[in-house]
Amino acid sequence: MTTPANNQPTTLPGRYFTDQEIYGRESERIFSREWIYVGRESAIREAGEYFVHIQDEERIIIARDLEGEVRAFYDLCRHRGTGLCSSDEGKFGKYITCPYHAWSYSLDGELASAPNMEETEGFQKADYPLKAAHCGTVMGAIFINLSDDPVDFDTHFSPLEKRFASWGIGGLRTAHQVEYDVAANWKLIVQNYSECYHCPTVHPALNELSHFRATANDLEEGPFLGGPMEISRPGGGMTTTGERCAPHLPGLEGPDLQRAYYYFIFPNMLVSLQPDFVLVHRLVRNGPGRSLIACEWLYHPDAIAEPDFDPGPAVQFWDETNSQDWTICERSQAGVSSRAYTPGPYSSLETMLAVIDRQYLQAMS
């Protein structure tokens, strides 16, 4: 973020969205040090179920152990570094076994068997557990941290857990999910999500249901940023029909029944809290100019169990809105890549973007 002579904040220089060196610095200073959202606990309900999170050059196994705890391990055997997983999701048996020399690890990461290694003088199985990454869960979401000494998980997420408690996110279930491959830098996607200055032109249907000026921010500093937008029609929802697809979530009351809340959880999670469901976006960087975005529509299990439950109008509405956003972000990526691009001023409707830039630059420094 740069600031001209009139002290008004401007957009970041183009190199922050295109430069490979800056991308590498982000890997080191942000994505290897911050708590990164990797997926929902519901993806691994049973002991042994796992999926692999890919972050830059690292493959991290996210698995549930026999005690029900979610764990994170680097996908490499302690013998000669061989990858343990033959697929990116699945279910282990009682052990995680290396396909090379059959070293086997229990689901808590301890080395259980190392064939013929008893012949090696001084070898102790206890010295060779799987390399673990820090892992924590909150509101049904799994986060990992690759640093040696991360900020305390419970302390970090305590304000968020309290703020989101009424939606009962941990108890919601996935009704639909989809992935998008977007030719844009991850920060452009975050910035686009965090303002509605563009809504009248890019999202006319959304603007009709929730006016772009009926918005505010109630988390304005730090790693959690965003706030509410009013839903225009009483009792309405953010769907293609303007109606809700399910009863409102049971913990909600008062103004929350007529609002949608949009938050950025630094650095890679976007959370949209609606009266009847929660939409979660997970961002994965695939180079300076490309991002993978995984979206999940979360509903109360009682709503999903109803025979006439149909999330289609919400899914279609937000899929169309997402596609509009990805198209405009790709056009922005092309523009900031031009030699003619110079930083421009943020409008009064984009104050949150300057805050996001400050959070980003602070982490980068």
C-alpha positions as CSV (number, residue, x, y, z in Angstrom):
1,M,0.0,0.0,0.0
2,T,1.3,3.4,-0.9
3,T,0.2,6.8,0.3
4,P,0.3,9.9,-1.9
5,A,0.8,13.5,-0.7
6,N,-2.8,13.9,0.3
7,N,-2.4,10.9,2.7
8,Q,-5.1,8.9,1.0
9,P,-4.2,5.2,0.7
10,T,-3.8,3.6,-2.7
11,T,-3.6,0.1,-4.1
12,L,-0.5,-2.0,-3.9
13,P,2.1,-1.7,-6.7
14,G,1.6,-4.3,-9.5
15,R,4.7,-6.3,-8.5
16,Y,2.7,-7.5,-5.4
17,F,0.4,-9.5,-7.7
18,T,2.9,-10.7,-10.3
19,D,6.4,-11.0,-8.9
20,Q,7.8,-14.5,-8.2
21,E,10.2,-13.2,-5.5
22,I,7.3,-11.6,-3.6
23,Y,5.3,-14.8,-4.0
24,G,8.2,-16.7,-2.4
25,R,8.4,-14.2,0.4
26,E,4.7,-14.7,1.1
27,S,5.4,-18.4,1.3
28,E,8.1,-17.8,3.9
29,R,6.6,-15.0,6.0
30,I,2.8,-15.6,5.8
31,F,1.9,-19.1,4.6
32,S,4.7,-20.8,6.7
33,R,3.9,-18.7,9.8
34,E,0.2,-18.1,10.0
35,W,-2.7,-20.4,10.8
36,I,-3.9,-21.7,7.4
37,Y,-7.4,-23.0,6.8
38,V,-7.1,-26.4,5.1
39,G,-10.7,-27.9,5.2
40,R,-13.6,-29.1,7.3
41,E,-13.5,-31.7,10.1
42,S,-16.5,-33.4,8.4
43,A,-14.2,-34.5,5.6
44,I,-12.5,-37.0,7.9
45,R,-15.2,-38.2,10.2
46,E,-13.8,-41.7,11.0
47,A,-10.4,-42.9,12.4
48,G,-8.0,-43.3,9.6
49,E,-9.7,-41.0,7.1
50,Y,-7.4,-38.4,5.6
51,F,-6.8,-35.9,2.9
52,V,-3.6,-34.2,1.7
53,H,-3.2,-30.4,1.9
54,I,-0.7,-29.1,-0.7
55,Q,1.0,-25.9,0.2
56,D,3.8,-24.7,-2.1
57,E,6.3,-27.7,-2.1
58,E,4.9,-29.3,1.0
59,R,2.3,-32.2,1.2
60,I,0.6,-32.3,4.6
61,I,-1.5,-35.3,5.6
62,I,-4.6,-34.3,7.6
63,A,-5.9,-37.4,9.4
64,R,-8.1,-38.5,12.3
65,D,-6.5,-40.8,14.8
66,L,-8.0,-43.6,16.9
67,E,-8.9,-41.2,19.7
68,G,-10.8,-38.9,17.3
69,E,-8.1,-36.2,17.3
70,V,-7.3,-34.4,14.0
71,R,-3.6,-34.5,13.2
72,A,-1.3,-33.1,10.6
73,F,1.9,-34.8,9.3
74,Y,4.3,-34.1,6.5
75,D,3.9,-36.7,3.8
76,L,7.3,-38.3,4.1
77,C,8.7,-41.5,5.7
78,R,11.4,-41.0,8.3
79,H,13.6,-43.6,6.6
80,R,14.4,-42.1,3.2
81,G,11.8,-39.4,2.8
82,T,9.5,-41.4,0.5
83,G,5.9,-40.0,0.2
84,L,3.4,-42.1,2.2
85,C,0.2,-41.3,0.4
86,S,-0.7,-42.8,-3.0
87,S,-3.8,-40.6,-3.3
88,D,-4.8,-37.2,-2.0
89,E,-7.7,-38.6,0.1
90,G,-8.7,-41.9,1.5
91,K,-8.6,-44.0,4.6
92,F,-5.7,-45.6,6.3
93,G,-6.1,-48.9,8.2
94,K,-4.6,-49.1,11.6
95,Y,-1.3,-47.9,10.3
96,I,0.2,-45.5,7.8
97,T,2.7,-47.7,5.8
98,C,5.5,-46.5,3.6
99,P,5.2,-48.2,0.1
100,Y,9.1,-48.4,-0.1
101,H,10.4,-50.3,2.8
102,A,7.2,-50.8,4.8
103,W,8.0,-48.6,7.8
104,S,4.6,-48.3,9.5
105,Y,3.3,-45.5,11.7
106,S,0.3,-45.5,14.0
107,L,-2.4,-42.8,13.4
108,D,-0.8,-40.6,16.1
109,G,2.4,-40.6,14.1
110,E,4.5,-42.9,16.2
111,L,6.7,-45.4,14.4
112,A,5.2,-48.8,15.0
113,S,7.2,-51.1,12.8
114,A,10.5,-50.8,10.9
115,P,11.3,-54.2,9.3
116,N,14.8,-55.5,10.0
117,M,15.9,-52.3,11.7
118,E,16.5,-54.2,14.9
119,E,19.8,-55.3,13.2
120,T,20.9,-51.7,13.2
121,E,22.9,-50.8,16.3
122,G,21.4,-48.0,18.4
123,F,18.2,-47.8,16.4
124,Q,15.1,-46.8,18.5
125,K,11.6,-46.6,17.0
126,A,10.8,-43.8,19.4
127,D,13.3,-41.6,17.7
128,Y,11.5,-41.6,14.4
129,P,7.9,-40.5,14.6
130,L,6.3,-38.8,11.6
131,K,7.2,-35.1,11.3
132,A,4.1,-33.3,12.6
133,A,2.7,-29.8,11.8
134,H,0.8,-27.8,14.3
135,C,-2.9,-28.4,13.9
136,G,-6.1,-27.0,15.5
137,T,-9.8,-27.1,15.0
138,V,-12.4,-24.4,15.6
139,M,-16.1,-24.2,14.4
140,G,-15.6,-27.4,12.5
141,A,-12.7,-26.0,10.5
142,I,-9.1,-27.4,10.5
143,F,-6.1,-25.1,10.5
144,I,-2.4,-25.9,10.3
145,N,0.7,-23.9,11.0
146,L,4.1,-24.9,9.7
147,S,6.2,-22.6,11.9
148,D,8.2,-24.0,14.8
149,D,6.6,-21.7,17.3
150,P,3.2,-20.5,16.2
151,V,0.9,-18.0,18.0
152,D,-1.3,-19.9,20.4
153,F,-4.2,-21.4,18.5
154,D,-6.9,-20.9,21.2
155,T,-5.8,-17.4,22.0
156,H,-5.7,-16.5,18.3
157,F,-9.1,-17.8,17.4
158,S,-11.0,-17.0,20.7
159,P,-12.4,-13.7,19.4
160,L,-13.7,-15.3,16.2
161,E,-15.2,-18.2,18.0
162,K,-17.2,-15.9,20.3
163,R,-18.2,-13.6,17.4
164,F,-19.5,-16.5,15.3
165,A,-21.1,-18.6,18.1
166,S,-24.7,-17.8,17.1
167,W,-24.4,-19.6,13.8
168,G,-23.2,-22.9,15.3
169,I,-20.9,-23.4,12.4
170,G,-19.2,-26.5,14.0
171,G,-22.5,-28.4,13.8
172,L,-23.4,-27.5,10.2
173,R,-23.0,-30.0,7.3
174,T,-21.9,-29.6,3.8
175,A,-24.8,-29.5,1.3
176,H,-22.8,-28.6,-1.8
177,Q,-19.2,-27.9,-2.7
178,V,-17.3,-26.8,-5.8
179,E,-13.8,-25.7,-6.8
180,Y,-12.8,-22.9,-9.1
181,D,-9.5,-22.4,-10.9
182,V,-9.0,-18.6,-11.2
183,A,-6.3,-16.8,-13.2
184,A,-5.8,-14.1,-10.5
185,N,-3.5,-13.5,-7.5
186,W,-5.0,-14.5,-4.2
187,K,-5.0,-10.9,-2.9
188,L,-7.1,-9.6,-5.7
189,I,-9.7,-12.2,-4.8
190,V,-9.6,-11.2,-1.1
191,Q,-9.9,-7.5,-2.0
192,N,-12.8,-8.1,-4.3
193,Y,-14.6,-10.1,-1.6
194,S,-14.1,-7.3,0.9
195,E,-15.8,-4.5,-0.8
196,C,-19.2,-3.9,-2.6
197,Y,-18.2,-0.8,-4.5
198,H,-18.3,-3.1,-7.5
199,C,-21.7,-4.7,-6.8
200,P,-24.0,-2.4,-8.8
201,T,-22.0,-3.1,-12.0
202,V,-20.7,-6.6,-11.5
203,H,-23.5,-8.1,-9.3
204,P,-26.9,-6.5,-10.2
205,A,-28.8,-9.4,-8.8
206,L,-26.9,-9.3,-5.5
207,N,-27.3,-5.6,-5.3
208,E,-31.1,-5.9,-5.7
209,L,-31.2,-8.3,-2.7
210,S,-28.7,-6.4,-0.6
211,H,-27.9,-2.8,-1.5
212,F,-24.2,-2.0,-1.8
213,R,-24.5,1.0,0.6
214,A,-26.3,-1.0,3.3
215,T,-23.1,-2.3,4.7
216,A,-20.7,-1.7,7.6
217,N,-17.6,-3.3,9.2
218,D,-17.5,-4.5,12.8
219,L,-14.1,-6.2,12.7
220,E,-11.8,-3.5,11.4
221,E,-8.2,-4.3,12.6
222,G,-6.1,-7.5,12.9
223,P,-6.4,-10.8,11.2
224,F,-10.2,-11.0,11.1
225,L,-11.9,-8.3,9.0
226,G,-15.4,-7.5,7.7
227,G,-18.9,-6.9,8.8
228,P,-22.6,-7.0,7.9
229,M,-24.8,-6.1,4.9
230,E,-28.6,-5.7,5.3
231,I,-30.8,-8.1,3.3
232,S,-33.4,-5.8,1.7
233,R,-36.6,-7.8,1.9
234,P,-37.8,-8.8,5.4
235,G,-37.4,-12.6,5.8
236,G,-35.6,-12.8,2.4
237,G,-32.5,-14.7,1.5
238,M,-29.5,-14.4,-0.8
239,T,-30.8,-16.8,-3.5
240,T,-32.0,-16.8,-7.1
241,T,-35.6,-16.6,-5.8
242,G,-35.0,-14.1,-3.0
243,E,-36.4,-16.7,-0.6
244,R,-34.5,-18.8,2.0
245,C,-33.8,-22.4,1.3
246,A,-34.1,-23.5,4.9
247,P,-35.4,-22.1,8.2
248,H,-33.0,-19.6,9.9
249,L,-30.2,-21.2,11.9
250,P,-31.5,-21.9,15.4
251,G,-29.0,-19.7,17.3
252,L,-29.9,-16.5,15.5
253,E,-32.2,-13.8,16.6
254,G,-32.8,-10.0,16.3
255,P,-30.9,-8.1,13.6
256,D,-28.9,-11.2,12.6
257,L,-32.1,-12.6,11.0
258,Q,-32.0,-9.7,8.5
259,R,-28.3,-9.5,7.8
260,A,-25.5,-11.3,5.9
261,Y,-22.0,-11.0,7.3
262,Y,-18.8,-11.2,5.2
263,Y,-15.4,-11.8,6.9
264,F,-11.9,-12.4,5.7
265,I,-9.9,-14.7,8.0
266,F,-6.3,-13.8,7.2
267,P,-4.7,-15.2,5.1
268,N,-6.9,-17.7,3.2
269,M,-10.4,-18.1,4.4
270,L,-13.6,-16.2,3.5
271,V,-16.7,-16.7,5.5
272,S,-20.2,-15.6,4.5
273,L,-22.7,-15.9,7.3
274,Q,-26.3,-15.9,6.1
275,P,-29.5,-16.3,8.2
276,D,-30.1,-19.9,6.9
277,F,-26.6,-21.1,5.9
278,V,-22.9,-20.4,5.9
279,L,-20.7,-20.2,2.7
280,V,-17.0,-20.8,3.2
281,H,-14.3,-20.1,0.6
282,R,-10.8,-21.6,1.0
283,L,-8.0,-20.0,-1.1
284,V,-5.0,-21.9,-2.3
285,R,-2.2,-20.1,-4.1
286,N,-0.9,-21.7,-7.3
287,G,1.7,-19.1,-8.3
288,P,1.6,-15.3,-8.4
289,G,-1.2,-15.2,-11.0
290,R,-3.4,-18.2,-10.2
291,S,-5.6,-19.4,-7.3
292,L,-7.7,-22.4,-6.5
293,I,-10.9,-21.6,-4.6
294,A,-12.9,-24.3,-2.8
295,C,-16.4,-23.3,-1.7
296,E,-18.8,-25.1,0.6
297,W,-22.4,-24.4,1.4
298,L,-23.1,-25.4,5.0
299,Y,-26.6,-26.0,6.4
300,H,-28.1,-27.2,9.6
301,P,-28.4,-31.0,9.6
302,D,-32.1,-30.8,10.5
303,A,-32.7,-28.7,7.4
304,I,-30.7,-31.2,5.2
305,A,-32.7,-34.1,6.6
306,E,-36.1,-32.6,5.4
307,P,-37.4,-34.4,2.3
308,D,-38.0,-31.2,0.4
309,F,-34.7,-29.6,1.2
310,D,-33.2,-27.9,-1.9
311,P,-30.1,-25.7,-1.6
312,G,-30.2,-25.2,-5.4
313,P,-31.4,-21.5,-5.4
314,A,-28.6,-20.5,-3.0
315,V,-26.0,-22.6,-4.8
316,Q,-26.9,-21.2,-8.2
317,F,-27.0,-17.6,-6.9
318,W,-23.6,-17.8,-5.3
319,D,-22.1,-19.8,-8.1
320,E,-23.2,-17.1,-10.5
321,T,-21.9,-14.4,-8.1
322,N,-18.6,-16.2,-7.7
323,S,-18.2,-16.5,-11.5
324,Q,-18.8,-12.8,-11.9
325,D,-16.1,-12.1,-9.3
326,W,-13.6,-14.5,-10.8
327,T,-14.1,-12.9,-14.2
328,I,-13.5,-9.4,-12.9
329,C,-10.5,-10.6,-10.8
330,E,-8.9,-12.1,-13.9
331,R,-9.3,-8.8,-15.8
332,S,-7.7,-7.1,-12.8
333,Q,-4.8,-9.5,-12.9
334,A,-4.2,-8.7,-16.6
335,G,-4.3,-5.0,-15.8
336,V,-1.9,-5.0,-12.8
337,S,0.5,-7.1,-15.0
338,S,0.8,-4.2,-17.5
339,R,3.8,-2.0,-17.5
340,A,1.4,1.0,-17.6
341,Y,-0.2,0.1,-14.3
342,T,0.4,2.4,-11.4
343,P,-1.4,2.4,-8.0
344,G,-4.8,4.1,-7.8
345,P,-6.7,5.7,-4.9
346,Y,-9.1,3.6,-2.8
347,S,-12.7,5.0,-2.7
348,S,-14.6,5.8,0.5
349,L,-16.4,2.4,-0.1
350,E,-13.0,0.5,0.0
351,T,-11.7,1.4,3.4
352,M,-11.4,-2.2,4.4
353,L,-9.0,-2.8,1.5
354,A,-6.5,-0.4,3.0
355,V,-6.8,-2.3,6.3
356,I,-6.2,-5.6,4.5
357,D,-3.1,-4.1,2.8
358,R,-1.7,-3.0,6.2
359,Q,-2.3,-6.4,7.7
360,Y,-0.6,-8.0,4.7
361,L,2.4,-5.7,4.7
362,Q,2.9,-6.1,8.4
363,A,3.0,-9.9,8.0
364,M,5.4,-9.5,5.1
365,S,7.8,-7.4,7.1
